[in-house]
């Protein structure tokens, strides 16, 4: 399990479907050591802090193994690392294997698995196609956000090592299933509610949905 590309970007103005907005999704690979801080990597920022960034979305990671699927799915001849707006392009980490609350070390930093990525219109702007949003959700290939428990310096080639795992916690893949496909699955709902490291906004979202479906 290792980091194969480290990608950062500052927000820039872009236009999509006659709408102009600032976005930090246009990540570019960088070389050499980079400081990983509580809220982001040096050289990386988010444009809309109401929905992006924050302690539970400090670093976005995307498995390199998904790129082949998307090349076939989208008929693309080449997709560069960072195409999905990820900071970490990873090898050997998958949604089905990561539980919310799992703790990993990379170099001198300690990171914690927090949540899947839910795509917004900025991903559509990156790919210049609106259908990518539904395809992304349907695929279950969401990638995952980390919080930063201990700051450190990271660089390409660093290995990920598990420090602890919450085997009873909901996985990223199960979160995707509950959010987008099997939305009233009570077993997964209860598993999510019993996961201590689940961010509060996800907890509230699932509780509201189940209360609506099963009013007292």
MIPA-212050 format. One record per residue (C-alpha): residue in three letters; chain; x, y, z. Coordinates in Angstrom, 2 decimals. Layout:
MIPA-212050
+-----+----+---------+---------+---------+
!  aa ! ch !       X !       Y !       Z !
+-----+----+---------+---------+---------+
! Ala !  A !       X !       Y !       Z !
...
+-----+----+---------+---------+---------+
end
This chain:
MIPA-212050
+-----+----+---------+---------+---------+
!  aa ! ch !       X !       Y !       Z !
+-----+----+---------+---------+---------+
! Unk !  A !    0.00 !    0.00 !    0.00 !
! Unk !  A !    1.69 !    3.17 !   -1.13 !
! Unk !  A !    1.30 !    6.69 !   -2.43 !
! Unk !  A !    1.98 !    6.80 !   -6.17 !
! Unk !  A !    1.04 !   10.42 !   -6.90 !
! Unk !  A !    0.76 !   13.49 !   -4.67 !
! Unk !  A !   -1.49 !   16.17 !   -6.18 !
! Unk !  A !   -2.26 !   19.73 !   -5.13 !
! Unk !  A !   -3.83 !   22.89 !   -6.53 !
! Unk !  A !   -4.91 !   26.35 !   -5.52 !
! Unk !  A !   -8.43 !   27.48 !   -6.49 !
! Unk !  A !   -8.83 !   28.94 !   -9.94 !
! Unk !  A !  -11.69 !   30.39 !  -11.95 !
! Unk !  A !  -13.35 !   28.08 !  -14.45 !
! Unk !  A !  -16.54 !   28.10 !  -16.50 !
! Unk !  A !  -18.92 !   25.22 !  -17.14 !
! Unk !  A !  -22.40 !   25.33 !  -18.70 !
! Unk !  A !  -22.37 !   29.14 !  -18.71 !
! Unk !  A !  -21.53 !   29.32 !  -15.01 !
! Unk !  A !  -18.24 !   30.68 !  -13.64 !
! Unk !  A !  -16.89 !   29.61 !  -10.27 !
! Unk !  A !  -13.74 !   29.04 !   -8.26 !
! Unk !  A !  -12.54 !   25.47 !   -7.78 !
! Unk !  A !   -9.51 !   23.63 !   -6.49 !
! Unk !  A !  -10.30 !   20.41 !   -8.36 !
! Unk !  A !   -7.60 !   20.85 !  -11.00 !
! Unk !  A !   -4.90 !   19.01 !   -9.04 !
! Unk !  A !   -1.42 !   18.57 !  -10.47 !
! Unk !  A !    1.22 !   16.04 !   -9.38 !
! Unk !  A !    4.15 !   17.42 !   -7.41 !
! Unk !  A !    7.50 !   15.90 !   -6.50 !
! Unk !  A !    9.50 !   16.03 !   -3.31 !
! Unk !  A !    8.35 !   16.24 !    0.31 !
! Unk !  A !    5.14 !   18.12 !    1.12 !
! Unk !  A !    3.89 !   19.11 !    4.57 !
! Unk !  A !    0.57 !   17.50 !    5.48 !
! Unk !  A !   -1.32 !   19.73 !    7.91 !
! Unk !  A !   -4.55 !   19.43 !    9.88 !
! Unk !  A !   -6.69 !   20.96 !    7.13 !
! Unk !  A !   -4.77 !   20.31 !    3.92 !
! Unk !  A !   -1.42 !   19.87 !    2.21 !
! Unk !  A !    0.91 !   22.78 !    1.61 !
! Unk !  A !    0.11 !   24.18 !   -1.82 !
! Unk !  A !   -3.47 !   22.91 !   -1.76 !
! Unk !  A !   -6.66 !   24.79 !   -0.95 !
! Unk !  A !  -10.42 !   24.38 !   -1.36 !
! Unk !  A !  -12.58 !   27.10 !   -2.91 !
! Unk !  A !  -15.97 !   26.54 !   -1.23 !
! Unk !  A !  -15.32 !   25.76 !    2.42 !
! Unk !  A !  -19.04 !   25.28 !    3.08 !
! Unk !  A !  -18.93 !   21.88 !    1.35 !
! Unk !  A !  -15.23 !   21.15 !    0.79 !
! Unk !  A !  -12.30 !   20.88 !    3.14 !
! Unk !  A !  -12.44 !   21.01 !    6.91 !
! Unk !  A !  -10.97 !   18.55 !    9.42 !
! Unk !  A !  -12.95 !   15.56 !    8.15 !
! Unk !  A !  -12.06 !   16.27 !    4.50 !
! Unk !  A !   -8.44 !   17.27 !    4.93 !
! Unk !  A !   -7.08 !   14.86 !    2.32 !
! Unk !  A !   -8.90 !   13.14 !   -0.53 !
! Unk !  A !   -7.51 !    9.84 !   -1.78 !
! Unk !  A !   -8.43 !    7.89 !   -4.89 !
! Unk !  A !   -7.27 !    4.37 !   -5.82 !
! Unk !  A !   -5.09 !    4.24 !   -8.91 !
! Unk !  A !   -6.67 !    0.87 !   -9.67 !
! Unk !  A !   -9.96 !    2.64 !  -10.56 !
! Unk !  A !   -8.39 !    4.53 !  -13.43 !
! Unk !  A !   -8.54 !    1.59 !  -15.85 !
! Unk !  A !  -12.28 !    1.22 !  -15.17 !
! Unk !  A !  -12.88 !    4.89 !  -15.97 !
! Unk !  A !  -10.79 !    4.80 !  -19.11 !
! Unk !  A !  -13.03 !    2.02 !  -20.41 !
! Unk !  A !  -16.23 !    3.55 !  -19.03 !
! Unk !  A !  -15.60 !    6.96 !  -20.56 !
! Unk !  A !  -13.75 !    5.88 !  -23.68 !
! Unk !  A !  -10.72 !    7.88 !  -22.60 !
! Unk !  A !   -7.30 !    7.04 !  -23.96 !
! Unk !  A !   -5.49 !    8.62 !  -21.02 !
! Unk !  A !   -6.42 !    9.98 !  -17.60 !
! Unk !  A !   -3.60 !   11.65 !  -15.67 !
! Unk !  A !   -3.14 !   11.14 !  -11.94 !
! Unk !  A !   -5.18 !   13.71 !  -10.03 !
! Unk !  A !   -7.98 !   13.66 !  -12.61 !
! Unk !  A !  -10.60 !   13.02 !   -9.90 !
! Unk !  A !   -9.36 !   15.92 !   -7.81 !
! Unk !  A !   -7.57 !   13.65 !   -5.38 !
! Unk !  A !   -4.60 !   14.66 !   -3.27 !
! Unk !  A !   -3.39 !   11.08 !   -2.84 !
! Unk !  A !   -3.44 !    8.67 !   -5.75 !
! Unk !  A !   -3.03 !    5.38 !   -3.92 !
! Unk !  A !   -2.11 !    1.78 !   -4.60 !
! Unk !  A !   -3.55 !   -1.06 !   -2.53 !
! Unk !  A !   -6.28 !    0.81 !   -0.64 !
! Unk !  A !   -9.91 !    0.09 !   -1.50 !
! Unk !  A !  -13.36 !    1.24 !   -0.38 !
! Unk !  A !  -14.40 !   -2.26 !    0.69 !
! Unk !  A !  -11.40 !   -2.65 !    3.00 !
! Unk !  A !  -11.46 !    0.70 !    4.80 !
! Unk !  A !  -13.66 !    1.28 !    7.84 !
! Unk !  A !  -14.62 !    4.71 !    9.10 !
! Unk !  A !  -12.18 !    5.28 !   11.96 !
! Unk !  A !   -9.30 !    3.16 !   10.65 !
! Unk !  A !   -5.99 !    4.82 !   11.46 !
! Unk !  A !   -3.01 !    4.69 !    9.11 !
! Unk !  A !    0.50 !    6.05 !    9.16 !
! Unk !  A !    2.20 !    7.48 !    6.10 !
! Unk !  A !    5.73 !    8.68 !    6.68 !
! Unk !  A !    5.58 !   10.73 !    9.91 !
! Unk !  A !    1.86 !   11.57 !    9.56 !
! Unk !  A !   -1.13 !    9.72 !   11.02 !
! Unk !  A !   -4.42 !    9.88 !    9.12 !
! Unk !  A !   -7.92 !    8.57 !    9.86 !
! Unk !  A !  -10.52 !    7.26 !    7.38 !
! Unk !  A !  -13.59 !    9.51 !    7.63 !
! Unk !  A !  -16.01 !    9.37 !    4.69 !
! Unk !  A !  -16.57 !    8.68 !    0.99 !
! Unk !  A !  -16.62 !   11.41 !   -1.61 !
! Unk !  A !  -20.01 !   12.58 !   -2.88 !
! Unk !  A !  -19.46 !   14.26 !   -6.27 !
! Unk !  A !  -20.67 !   17.78 !   -7.07 !
! Unk !  A !  -20.91 !   19.77 !  -10.31 !
! Unk !  A !  -17.20 !   20.58 !  -10.14 !
! Unk !  A !  -16.37 !   17.00 !  -11.08 !
! Unk !  A !  -18.63 !   17.44 !  -14.10 !
! Unk !  A !  -16.72 !   20.61 !  -14.95 !
! Unk !  A !  -13.42 !   18.75 !  -14.67 !
! Unk !  A !  -14.55 !   16.06 !  -17.11 !
! Unk !  A !  -16.72 !   18.44 !  -19.17 !
! Unk !  A !  -19.63 !   16.00 !  -19.03 !
! Unk !  A !  -22.68 !   16.01 !  -16.77 !
! Unk !  A !  -23.20 !   12.25 !  -16.78 !
! Unk !  A !  -20.04 !   11.68 !  -14.75 !
! Unk !  A !  -21.92 !   12.50 !  -11.52 !
! Unk !  A !  -24.46 !    9.67 !  -11.82 !
! Unk !  A !  -21.82 !    7.29 !  -13.15 !
! Unk !  A !  -19.50 !    8.12 !  -10.26 !
! Unk !  A !  -22.17 !    7.47 !   -7.63 !
! Unk !  A !  -23.40 !    4.31 !   -9.34 !
! Unk !  A !  -19.89 !    2.87 !   -9.64 !
! Unk !  A !  -19.17 !    2.83 !   -5.91 !
! Unk !  A !  -15.65 !    4.00 !   -6.78 !
! Unk !  A !  -15.86 !    7.04 !   -4.53 !
! Unk !  A !  -12.42 !    7.25 !   -3.06 !
! Unk !  A !  -12.18 !    8.37 !    0.57 !
! Unk !  A !  -11.40 !   11.33 !    2.76 !
! Unk !  A !   -8.93 !   11.31 !    5.64 !
! Unk !  A !   -8.64 !   13.54 !    8.67 !
! Unk !  A !   -5.16 !   14.28 !    9.98 !
! Unk !  A !   -4.46 !   13.06 !   13.50 !
! Unk !  A !   -0.78 !   13.95 !   13.39 !
! Unk !  A !    0.81 !   16.30 !   10.91 !
! Unk !  A !    3.87 !   15.20 !    8.99 !
! Unk !  A !    5.80 !   15.34 !    5.74 !
! Unk !  A !    4.74 !   13.02 !    2.91 !
! Unk !  A !    6.00 !   12.28 !   -0.60 !
! Unk !  A !    5.47 !    9.92 !   -3.50 !
! Unk !  A !    6.58 !    6.38 !   -2.69 !
! Unk !  A !    5.63 !    6.53 !    0.99 !
! Unk !  A !    3.88 !    3.43 !    2.28 !
! Unk !  A !    0.58 !    3.31 !    4.16 !
! Unk !  A !    0.54 !    1.17 !    7.29 !
! Unk !  A !   -2.46 !    0.42 !    9.48 !
! Unk !  A !   -2.05 !    1.45 !   13.11 !
! Unk !  A !   -5.54 !    0.37 !   14.18 !
! Unk !  A !   -8.71 !   -0.82 !   12.52 !
! Unk !  A !  -12.34 !   -0.49 !   13.58 !
! Unk !  A !  -13.51 !   -3.87 !   12.28 !
! Unk !  A !  -17.05 !   -3.24 !   13.55 !
! Unk !  A !  -17.24 !    0.16 !   11.85 !
! Unk !  A !  -19.03 !    0.74 !    8.57 !
! Unk !  A !  -16.79 !    0.56 !    5.51 !
! Unk !  A !  -16.53 !    3.19 !    2.78 !
! Unk !  A !  -18.15 !    0.72 !    0.37 !
! Unk !  A !  -21.07 !    0.19 !    2.77 !
! Unk !  A !  -21.43 !    3.95 !    3.14 !
! Unk !  A !  -21.71 !    4.22 !   -0.63 !
! Unk !  A !  -24.31 !    1.45 !   -0.68 !
! Unk !  A !  -26.39 !    3.10 !    2.04 !
! Unk !  A !  -26.14 !    6.57 !    0.51 !
! Unk !  A !  -26.81 !    5.81 !   -3.14 !
! Unk !  A !  -28.35 !    2.36 !   -3.58 !
! Unk !  A !  -29.88 !    0.60 !   -0.57 !
! Unk !  A !  -30.92 !    3.79 !    1.18 !
! Unk !  A !  -33.29 !    2.25 !    3.75 !
! Unk !  A !  -31.10 !   -0.71 !    4.71 !
! Unk !  A !  -31.60 !   -0.81 !    8.49 !
! Unk !  A !  -28.63 !   -3.10 !    9.11 !
! Unk !  A !  -26.26 !   -0.66 !    7.41 !
! Unk !  A !  -28.01 !    2.29 !    9.04 !
! Unk !  A !  -27.48 !    0.84 !   12.50 !
! Unk !  A !  -23.89 !   -0.05 !   11.65 !
! Unk !  A !  -23.28 !    3.55 !   10.60 !
! Unk !  A !  -24.91 !    4.91 !   13.77 !
! Unk !  A !  -22.71 !    2.62 !   15.89 !
! Unk !  A !  -19.51 !    3.81 !   14.19 !
! Unk !  A !  -17.99 !    6.27 !   16.65 !
! Unk !  A !  -15.79 !    8.03 !   14.07 !
! Unk !  A !  -18.67 !    8.78 !   11.68 !
! Unk !  A !  -18.77 !   12.56 !   11.07 !
! Unk !  A !  -21.80 !   14.27 !   12.57 !
! Unk !  A !  -23.19 !   15.57 !    9.26 !
! Unk !  A !  -23.41 !   12.01 !    7.93 !
! Unk !  A !  -25.05 !   10.85 !   11.15 !
! Unk !  A !  -27.67 !   13.60 !   10.88 !
! Unk !  A !  -28.27 !   12.87 !    7.18 !
! Unk !  A !  -28.95 !    9.18 !    7.75 !
! Unk !  A !  -31.08 !    9.82 !   10.86 !
! Unk !  A !  -33.28 !   12.31 !    9.02 !
! Unk !  A !  -33.77 !    9.94 !    6.11 !
! Unk !  A !  -34.75 !    7.02 !    8.33 !
! Unk !  A !  -37.03 !    9.20 !   10.44 !
! Unk !  A !  -38.82 !   10.35 !    7.28 !
! Unk !  A !  -39.25 !    6.75 !    6.13 !
! Unk !  A !  -40.26 !    5.50 !    9.59 !
! Unk !  A !  -41.95 !    8.37 !   11.48 !
! Unk !  A !  -42.75 !    7.76 !   15.13 !
+-----+----+---------+---------+---------+
end
